[in-house]
Amino acid sequence: MSSQSTTLILLPQTTYQNPGNGAPYTVRGDAYPAAAYYIGSADLQTVNVSTTNCTGNIIIEATLVAVPGGDADWFNVYEYEAVAEDTAFYTNIVGNFVYLRAVIEDFQEGAVNFVKLSY
């Protein structure tokens, strides 16, 4: 039996850029194939997150749609609220999803060093 290991960058380093009015904003990463995209019965994904002085909500969204269109095709499978913190952690997400993406909502300061997906 062969073993496959894949690591994708759901969100590369993203630093808060003041939009001019100091208001928080949202950053959406691109959609990337989840484990079930390549391995139909696979349902375990691991997401690694690293932040520096970050304030915002880090959300992992999933879809079951083969060709996702708008935001209505996506739903939250994980959410983490960072409040001016340096952190590195991982979480396992179980589900037979076609695509995953990372979102930072209410991004107010700091940097998200990366959000990586492994399966």
Phi, psi and omega in degrees: 000127180271156180243136179245138177229127182230136174232126180238149176268103178291325179211117177286181182306128182229118182252140180301128176242113182303120182285010177106329180248004178075005183281148174295159180215177183245138175240127178247127175280169178286159176282135177231147180302133175273180184302320183291343178298317182263325185238093190316322183266359182287136182223010180245122176235145175245130179248127176253134182231138175225130180227159174228117179048041187269136170235119180162171179261120179263120186236138171254124179249151179229162173218153175255002184273133181294325177229085184294139178261257182274187183296340180294341180279353187250151175218153181285135174241347178200143177216138178226128179261114178261135179232096178045057184227153170261124182209155172217125182205170174226159174215146175267136178240122182254127178167148181270071186265151178274313179226153172232154173210159178253145179225140170244114177257152180053042180290118187243334180189166173084204183217142166262111184293318175189159167229113184247146178244130178230144173202000000 
